[in-house]
Amino acid sequence: MNKTILITGASRGIGYETALRLASQNHTVIATARSEDKLVELANSADPGKIIPVKADLTLETGIQKLADSVSKFESLDGLINNAGAVHRESFMDTDLSVFQELMDINVYSIVRLIKALKHKLGNGSHIVNISSMSGYQGSLKFGDLSAYGAAKAAVVGLSEVLSAEFTDDGISVNCLCLGAVQTEMFAEAFPGFEAPVSPQQMGTYIANFVLTAHQFYNGKVLPVALNDPG
Ligand SMILES: NC(=O)c1ccc[n+]([C@@H]2O[C@H](COP(=O)([O-])OP(=O)(O)OC[C@H]3O[C@@H](n4cnc5c(N)ncnc54)[C@H](OP(=O)(O)O)[C@@H]3O)[C@@H](O)[C@H]2O)c1
């Protein structure tokens, strides 16, 4: 069955590869980020019409409205992958409060905005997958200088668990993946000089499969998707 799935953060890295994988399986993907040229390149890499690029800044209400308008052309949404995010690496004492606010805005409040705007399109049997990090996974080995990022990613975990309970009666499953290290631009920024053991293509394949099938088995789960590496 052809599904319609929206993925954020699709201009590069994990989101780009997840979108390609979904499109290669004949699903329709609404792919969003701020970098329009990269989204167009992504759409051109798939069969015509399978990937719909939508340039939008998730921290702006205008961006959210643009996405809501795109989704309104479809009868319903089967999947929503909240993958967009940003990292910041600095000692806690040097990290300004405004950085915490910025990271909360893109990593957490964007998810809040988007789910509020699209929930009426998510029907019985749909699946929301929120992408968090091992930095926000309780009890995992932590690395310093990632306090704003870790705090934001932990908030994604809590949000996901509460929404999974709240949306049960609507038949919407909500799960959260806490990723370990994946070799992307973000990883290189956070851990310069390290090499991640997982490629964005591998993680994209995993997430594509997860959004399509895992809600048959899981709801409200926070799953570590990690080897023992920084992430
Ligand atoms: N890579 C890892 O090792 C790792 C580990 C744990 C968790 N994760 C999580 O996995 C997700 C994807 O990470 P990645 O490594 O693929 O990161 P990435 O390569 O840096 O990509 C981040 C994506 O988010 C988009 N984005 C950032 N700010 C945005 C905004 N204001 N509005 C709309 N889109 C925005 C970027 O697009 P534009 O700049 O074009 O807007 C880009 O497509 C993130 O949530 C990250 O925290 C990654």
The ligand as a Gaussian input file, in Angstrom:
#p B3LYP/6-31G(d) Opt

LIG

0 1
 N       24.215000      12.116000      13.255000
 C       24.219000      11.607000      14.470000
 O       25.197000      11.004000      14.931000
 C       22.980000      11.723000      15.330000
 C       23.005000      11.109000      16.593000
 C       21.891000      11.210000      17.410000
 C       20.769000      11.876000      16.967000
 N       20.776000      12.470000      15.746000
 C       19.566000      13.203000      15.351000
 O       19.161000      12.802000      14.062000
 C       18.516000      13.880000      13.387000
 C       19.178000      14.089000      12.031000
 O       20.539000      14.359000      12.253000
 P       21.646000      14.486000      11.094000
 O       22.905000      14.008000      11.684000
 O       21.133000      13.937000       9.825000
 O       21.756000      16.098000      11.031000
 P       22.144000      17.110000       9.858000
 O       22.888000      16.416000       8.792000
 O       22.766000      18.295000      10.524000
 O       20.702000      17.536000       9.309000
 C       19.835000      18.307000      10.081000
 C       18.598000      18.595000       9.256000
 O       17.724000      19.447000      10.018000
 C       17.316000      20.540000       9.189000
 N       17.038000      21.740000       9.979000
 C       17.857000      22.338000      10.898000
 N       17.287000      23.459000      11.366000
 C       16.082000      23.583000      10.736000
 C       15.030000      24.539000      10.780000
 N       15.087000      25.633000      11.575000
 N       13.942000      24.348000      10.008000
 C       13.858000      23.269000       9.197000
 N       14.819000      22.315000       9.114000
 C       15.922000      22.485000       9.865000
 C       18.504000      20.752000       8.245000
 O       18.086000      21.372000       7.039000
 P       18.333000      22.899000       6.608000
 O       19.623000      23.343000       7.225000
 O       18.352000      22.803000       5.120000
 O       17.134000      23.603000       7.135000
 C       18.924000      19.310000       7.964000
 O       18.164000      18.767000       6.906000
 C       18.645000      15.085000      14.322000
 O       17.455000      15.269000      15.057000
 C       19.784000      14.687000      15.246000
 O       19.718000      15.345000      16.490000
 C       21.854000      12.415000      14.926000

